Amino acid sequence: MKFTISREVLLYNLNQVSRALSTKPQMPILTGIKIDVRSHIILITASNSEISIQAKINASQQVLIEEEGSYVLPGKYLLEIVRKTDSDNIVFVSFEENSVKILAGKSTFTLNMMEKELFPYISFDETDQKITLDALNLKQFIKKTSFATSDSESKMVLTGVSFTSTESKLEATATDSFRLAKKFITENIETPNISVIIPSKSLDELNKIIEEIEENVDIFFGKTKVLFKYMNISFLTRLIEGTFPNTNSLIPTEYLTSVTFNKNELVSAIERASLFNTGDASNVIKLTIKSENLVEINSSNSEIGRTSEEITPISISKFMTFQIAFSSKWFLDAVRAFDSNKLTIHFTGEIKPFIITGEYDINHLQLILPTRAI
């Protein structure tokens, strides 16, 4: 096996693939990166049993393939070698039966091969159930929902984002039972009927790979896995088994009053009110509508002190004396998912869920349950 590759090309692809490297010592082979050198392509693969990522690099002026071969190298050390060398091109040559020489300028590294027979077979084959999304839309789906999933594995289905597709509508929903994030789009093309739950951690890793460019992502749905194909990257993740709860009935359609704020002013006020909080979901903020153009935000900590601030909303649909308490963390997570400069909070009662929408965030809402007042 022998090939020469541009350091820039190799480093980019290794950075993408290495997101799937395993850190579990009981599965040493999954700490390795498999490199398949074929006549016209190089395949670089890593897997941690939850996600698998493969980069396909075609032979070109930056990639010269002289001899085919297949081997698995320690992923951590391979990545560090490529990162720290300053050579424009790197040469890989198989050495003896179980070693690979890496020639980078004046530097020579030798890595022992891992047992490639132990590396699992991973199929990146496409399926018949396919949806194509542009990268920007997919990133929006992930950004606006994945943070609202649960961290507890006691309810495994809530650790993932529900993706459903019917006719020309694709919808993503996430909830941890205390808050809910929903985003959907409608397309002018027919889509297959799909209902799957994708682990939020997998989506977060995928989101780091996808760039904000006009590029399509092909999504192939299987019975137990879903495959994302983006540029030269194939990203495979398992699906979560189970039935996602029907959350549509939780979303109110009538409101007592709606208050519109400048997003940046609201975020700053909530952040200041949270200064005495410890950062978890139990930190409570109280919002009070004082008059037609005045809202008060306050919080307290029995060991530290209290804080109170007045903010002028852009508008209030119907004035009434109103007070509600909620988690500052949940609220800030939800608000930061919006791109709009103007946000509207729709209140249904002091102990009932409230909805947040954005002026230009089409087909996107956040729901938060109130909590005990302070």
C-alpha positions as CSV (number, residue, x, y, z in Angstrom):
1,M,0.0,0.0,0.0
2,K,1.3,3.4,-0.9
3,F,-0.3,6.8,-1.5
4,T,0.5,10.5,-1.3
5,I,-2.0,13.0,-0.2
6,S,-2.3,16.7,0.5
7,R,-2.0,17.4,4.2
8,E,-4.9,19.9,3.9
9,V,-7.2,17.4,2.3
10,L,-6.2,14.7,4.7
11,L,-6.6,16.8,7.8
12,Y,-10.0,18.1,6.8
13,N,-11.3,14.6,6.3
14,L,-9.7,13.2,9.4
15,N,-11.3,15.9,11.5
16,Q,-14.7,15.0,10.2
17,V,-14.3,11.2,10.6
18,S,-12.6,11.4,14.0
19,R,-15.9,12.6,15.5
20,A,-16.9,9.0,15.5
21,L,-13.9,7.6,17.3
22,S,-14.6,5.6,20.4
23,T,-13.2,6.5,23.8
24,K,-14.2,3.2,25.4
25,P,-11.2,1.2,26.4
26,Q,-13.2,-2.1,26.3
27,M,-13.5,-1.6,22.5
28,P,-9.9,-0.8,21.4
29,I,-10.5,-1.5,17.7
30,L,-13.0,1.4,17.6
31,T,-10.3,3.8,18.7
32,G,-8.8,3.2,15.3
33,I,-9.4,4.8,11.9
34,K,-9.7,2.4,9.0
35,I,-8.1,3.4,5.7
36,D,-9.1,1.6,2.5
37,V,-6.9,2.5,-0.5
38,R,-8.4,1.4,-3.8
39,S,-7.5,2.1,-7.4
40,H,-9.3,5.5,-7.6
41,I,-10.5,6.3,-4.1
42,I,-9.5,6.4,-0.5
43,L,-12.1,5.6,2.2
44,I,-11.5,6.8,5.7
45,T,-13.9,5.3,8.3
46,A,-14.4,5.5,12.1
47,S,-17.2,4.2,14.3
48,N,-18.1,4.1,18.0
49,S,-21.2,1.9,17.7
50,E,-23.5,4.9,18.0
51,I,-22.4,6.7,14.9
52,S,-20.1,5.8,12.0
53,I,-18.5,8.3,9.6
54,Q,-16.9,7.7,6.3
55,A,-15.0,10.1,4.0
56,K,-14.6,9.3,0.4
57,I,-11.5,10.9,-1.3
58,N,-11.1,10.6,-5.0
59,A,-7.7,10.4,-6.7
60,S,-6.8,13.8,-8.0
61,Q,-3.8,16.2,-8.3
62,Q,-3.8,16.3,-4.5
63,V,-4.2,12.5,-4.1
64,L,-1.8,10.1,-5.8
65,I,-2.6,6.4,-5.3
66,E,0.3,4.0,-6.2
67,E,-0.6,0.8,-4.4
68,E,-3.8,-0.5,-2.9
69,G,-4.3,-1.7,0.7
70,S,-6.4,-1.7,3.8
71,Y,-5.4,-1.2,7.4
72,V,-6.5,0.3,10.7
73,L,-4.3,2.9,12.6
74,P,-4.7,4.4,16.1
75,G,-7.0,7.3,15.4
76,K,-5.7,9.7,18.1
77,Y,-2.1,9.4,17.0
78,L,-2.8,9.6,13.3
79,L,-4.8,12.8,13.8
80,E,-2.1,14.4,15.9
81,I,0.7,13.5,13.4
82,V,-1.2,15.1,10.6
83,R,-2.2,18.2,12.7
84,K,1.4,18.9,13.8
85,T,3.3,18.3,10.7
86,D,3.9,21.3,8.4
87,S,4.6,19.4,5.2
88,D,2.4,20.2,2.2
89,N,2.1,16.5,1.3
90,I,2.2,13.3,3.3
91,V,3.2,9.8,2.1
92,F,1.8,6.6,3.5
93,V,3.7,3.4,2.9
94,S,3.1,-0.1,4.4
95,F,6.1,-1.3,6.2
96,E,6.8,-5.0,7.0
97,E,3.6,-6.8,7.8
98,N,2.1,-4.7,10.6
99,S,3.4,-1.1,10.3
100,V,2.8,2.0,8.3
101,K,5.5,4.6,7.6
102,I,4.2,8.2,7.4
103,L,6.6,10.5,5.6
104,A,6.0,14.2,6.1
105,G,8.8,16.5,4.9
106,K,11.8,15.8,7.0
107,S,9.8,13.8,9.6
108,T,9.2,10.1,9.5
109,F,6.6,8.4,11.8
110,T,5.9,4.7,12.1
111,L,2.5,3.5,13.4
112,N,1.7,-0.1,14.3
113,M,-1.4,-1.4,12.5
114,M,-4.4,-2.5,14.6
115,E,-6.1,-5.8,13.7
116,K,-8.3,-4.8,10.8
117,E,-10.2,-8.1,11.0
118,L,-11.7,-6.9,14.3
119,F,-13.0,-3.7,12.8
120,P,-16.8,-4.1,12.3
121,Y,-18.4,-4.3,8.9
122,I,-20.4,-1.0,8.4
123,S,-22.8,-0.7,5.5
124,F,-23.2,2.8,4.1
125,D,-25.7,1.6,1.5
126,E,-28.6,3.8,0.5
127,T,-32.2,2.8,1.1
128,D,-35.4,3.5,-0.9
129,Q,-36.8,5.9,1.7
130,K,-35.0,9.2,0.9
131,I,-35.5,12.9,1.7
132,T,-33.2,15.6,0.3
133,L,-32.7,18.8,2.4
134,D,-30.4,21.7,1.8
135,A,-27.7,22.0,4.5
136,L,-29.1,25.3,5.8
137,N,-32.5,23.8,6.5
138,L,-31.1,20.7,8.2
139,K,-28.9,22.9,10.4
140,Q,-32.0,24.9,11.4
141,F,-33.8,21.7,12.3
142,I,-31.0,20.6,14.6
143,K,-30.3,24.0,16.1
144,K,-33.9,24.7,17.0
145,T,-34.8,21.3,18.6
146,S,-31.9,19.1,19.8
147,F,-31.2,21.2,22.9
148,A,-34.7,20.4,24.3
149,T,-34.1,16.7,24.5
150,S,-33.7,14.9,27.8
151,D,-30.4,13.9,29.4
152,S,-32.0,11.0,31.3
153,E,-31.9,7.6,29.8
154,S,-34.9,6.5,31.9
155,K,-37.1,7.7,29.0
156,M,-34.9,6.9,26.1
157,V,-37.2,8.2,23.4
158,L,-36.9,11.7,24.9
159,T,-33.2,11.7,24.4
160,G,-33.8,12.0,20.7
161,V,-35.4,14.3,18.2
162,S,-38.6,13.0,16.5
163,F,-38.5,13.3,12.7
164,T,-41.8,12.8,10.9
165,S,-42.7,13.2,7.3
166,T,-46.1,13.0,5.7
167,E,-46.8,14.0,2.1
168,S,-44.9,17.3,1.7
169,K,-44.3,18.2,5.4
170,L,-41.2,17.4,7.4
171,E,-41.4,18.1,11.2
172,A,-38.9,17.8,14.0
173,T,-39.9,17.7,17.7
174,A,-38.0,17.5,20.9
175,T,-39.1,17.5,24.5
176,D,-37.8,16.6,28.0
177,S,-41.3,16.7,29.5
178,F,-40.8,20.3,30.8
179,R,-40.2,22.1,27.5
180,L,-40.9,21.4,23.9
181,A,-39.2,22.6,20.6
182,K,-40.9,22.1,17.3
183,K,-39.8,23.1,13.7
184,F,-41.3,22.0,10.4
185,I,-41.1,22.9,6.8
186,T,-43.4,22.2,3.8
187,E,-42.0,21.3,0.4
188,N,-43.5,21.3,-3.0
189,I,-42.4,17.7,-3.5
190,E,-43.8,14.5,-2.1
191,T,-41.9,12.9,0.7
192,P,-42.2,9.3,2.0
193,N,-44.1,8.7,5.3
194,I,-41.5,8.5,8.0
195,S,-41.5,8.5,11.7
196,V,-38.1,8.0,13.5
197,I,-36.3,9.2,16.6
198,I,-32.7,10.3,16.0
199,P,-30.4,10.6,19.1
200,S,-29.7,14.3,19.8
201,K,-26.0,13.6,20.4
202,S,-25.7,12.2,16.9
203,L,-27.4,15.2,15.4
204,D,-25.1,17.6,17.3
205,E,-22.1,15.8,15.8
206,L,-23.7,16.0,12.4
207,N,-24.3,19.7,12.8
208,K,-20.6,20.3,13.4
209,I,-19.8,18.7,10.0
210,I,-22.4,20.4,7.9
211,E,-21.4,23.9,6.9
212,E,-23.8,26.8,6.2
213,I,-23.5,26.6,2.5
214,E,-25.9,25.9,-0.4
215,E,-25.4,22.2,-0.6
216,N,-27.9,19.3,-0.4
217,V,-27.9,16.6,2.2
218,D,-29.5,13.2,1.1
219,I,-31.1,11.4,4.1
220,F,-31.8,7.7,3.8
221,F,-34.0,6.0,6.4
222,G,-33.7,2.4,7.3
223,K,-35.4,0.3,10.0
224,T,-32.7,0.8,12.6
225,K,-30.4,3.4,11.2
226,V,-30.5,6.7,9.2
227,L,-27.8,7.7,6.7
228,F,-26.9,11.3,5.9
229,K,-24.8,11.9,2.7
230,Y,-23.2,15.4,2.5
231,M,-20.6,16.2,0.0
232,N,-18.0,13.4,0.3
233,I,-19.1,12.5,3.9
234,S,-21.4,9.6,4.8
235,F,-22.8,9.9,8.4
236,L,-24.6,6.9,9.8
237,T,-26.4,6.8,13.2
238,R,-28.6,4.4,14.9
239,L,-32.2,5.1,15.6
240,I,-33.9,5.1,19.0
241,E,-36.6,2.4,19.3
242,G,-40.0,3.3,20.8
243,T,-42.9,5.6,20.3
244,F,-42.5,9.3,20.7
245,P,-45.3,11.0,22.6
246,N,-48.0,12.9,20.7
247,T,-47.2,16.5,21.6
248,N,-49.6,18.4,19.4
249,S,-52.3,18.4,22.0
250,L,-49.9,20.3,24.4
251,I,-49.7,23.3,22.1
252,P,-52.4,25.9,23.0
253,T,-54.2,27.8,20.3
254,E,-55.8,30.5,22.4
255,Y,-53.9,32.9,24.7
256,L,-54.8,35.3,27.5
257,T,-52.2,37.8,26.3
258,S,-49.2,38.0,24.1
259,V,-46.1,40.2,24.8
260,T,-43.6,41.1,22.2
261,F,-40.0,41.9,23.1
262,N,-36.7,42.9,21.5
263,K,-34.8,39.6,21.7
264,N,-31.4,41.1,22.7
265,E,-33.0,43.3,25.4
266,L,-34.9,40.3,26.8
267,V,-31.9,38.0,26.7
268,S,-29.8,40.5,28.5
269,A,-32.4,41.1,31.2
270,I,-32.9,37.4,31.8
271,E,-29.1,36.9,32.0
272,R,-28.7,39.7,34.6
273,A,-31.6,38.2,36.6
274,S,-29.8,34.9,36.5
275,L,-26.6,36.2,38.0
276,F,-27.4,34.7,41.4
277,N,-28.4,31.4,40.0
278,T,-26.3,28.2,39.8
279,G,-27.0,27.3,36.1
280,D,-29.4,24.4,36.4
281,A,-33.0,24.0,35.5
282,S,-34.2,24.8,39.1
283,N,-33.2,28.4,38.8
284,V,-36.4,30.4,38.7
285,I,-37.1,33.7,37.1
286,K,-40.4,35.6,37.8
287,L,-41.9,37.8,35.0
288,T,-44.7,40.2,36.0
289,I,-46.8,42.4,33.6
290,K,-47.0,45.7,35.7
291,S,-48.7,48.0,33.2
292,E,-49.4,48.4,29.5
293,N,-45.7,49.2,28.8
294,L,-43.8,47.8,31.7
295,V,-42.7,44.2,32.5
296,E,-40.7,43.4,35.6
297,I,-38.2,40.5,35.8
298,N,-36.8,39.4,39.1
299,S,-35.2,36.5,40.9
300,S,-33.8,35.7,44.3
301,N,-31.3,33.4,46.0
302,S,-31.7,32.8,49.8
303,E,-27.9,32.6,50.3
304,I,-26.9,35.5,48.0
305,G,-29.6,38.1,47.5
306,R,-32.2,39.4,45.0
307,T,-32.3,41.1,41.6
308,S,-35.0,43.0,39.9
309,E,-35.2,44.8,36.5
310,E,-37.8,46.6,34.5
311,I,-38.1,46.2,30.7
312,T,-40.3,47.9,28.2
313,P,-41.9,45.5,25.8
314,I,-42.6,46.4,22.1
315,S,-46.3,45.6,22.6
316,I,-48.8,43.8,24.8
317,S,-51.9,42.4,23.0
318,K,-54.2,42.7,26.1
319,F,-53.1,44.3,29.3
320,M,-53.9,42.4,32.5
321,T,-52.1,42.0,35.8
322,F,-50.1,38.8,35.2
323,Q,-47.3,36.9,36.8
324,I,-45.5,33.7,35.9
325,A,-42.3,31.9,37.0
326,F,-40.1,29.7,34.9
327,S,-36.6,28.2,34.6
328,S,-34.1,30.8,33.4
329,K,-32.0,28.1,31.7
330,W,-35.0,26.6,29.8
331,F,-36.0,30.1,28.7
332,L,-32.6,31.2,27.5
333,D,-32.1,27.9,25.7
334,A,-35.4,28.4,23.9
335,V,-34.9,32.1,23.1
336,R,-31.4,31.6,21.7
337,A,-32.8,29.1,19.1
338,F,-34.5,32.0,17.4
339,D,-33.0,34.1,14.6
340,S,-35.6,36.9,14.8
341,N,-35.0,40.2,16.5
342,K,-38.5,40.3,17.8
343,L,-40.0,37.5,19.9
344,T,-43.5,37.1,21.2
345,I,-44.4,35.2,24.4
346,H,-48.0,33.9,24.3
347,F,-49.4,33.3,27.8
348,T,-52.3,31.0,28.6
349,G,-52.3,31.2,32.4
350,E,-50.0,31.6,35.4
351,I,-49.6,27.9,35.8
352,K,-50.1,26.8,32.2
353,P,-47.5,26.4,29.4
354,F,-46.5,29.4,27.4
355,I,-45.4,29.6,23.8
356,I,-42.5,31.6,22.2
357,T,-42.5,32.5,18.5
358,G,-40.3,34.7,16.4
359,E,-41.2,37.3,13.9
360,Y,-39.3,35.7,11.0
361,D,-38.8,32.2,12.4
362,I,-41.4,30.5,10.2
363,N,-42.9,27.3,11.4
364,H,-41.0,27.2,14.6
365,L,-42.1,27.4,18.2
366,Q,-40.9,26.8,21.7
367,L,-43.1,25.7,24.7
368,I,-42.1,26.0,28.3
369,L,-43.9,24.8,31.4
370,P,-44.0,27.3,34.3
371,T,-42.5,26.4,37.7
372,R,-43.0,27.3,41.3
373,A,-43.0,31.1,41.9
374,I,-40.2,32.6,44.1
